[in-house]
Amino acid sequence: MQLMQLMQLMQLMQLMQLMQLMQLMQLMQLMQLMQLMQLMQLMQYSTK
């Protein structure tokens, strides 16, 4: 019984870590996208 609970707990922790990792990756992608958009705007301004 305790062993089962322990295994479930470990699985839950792994799942949480995975979710955090995914969120972190999404956040990084979002930041990169924003930087890219800013860069494009800058280039547009410079060509005018």
PyMOL commands that set and color helices and strands:
alter all, ss='L'
color gray80, all
select helices_A, chain A and resi 2-47
alter helices_A, ss='H'
color red, helices_A
deselect
rebuild
show_as cartoon
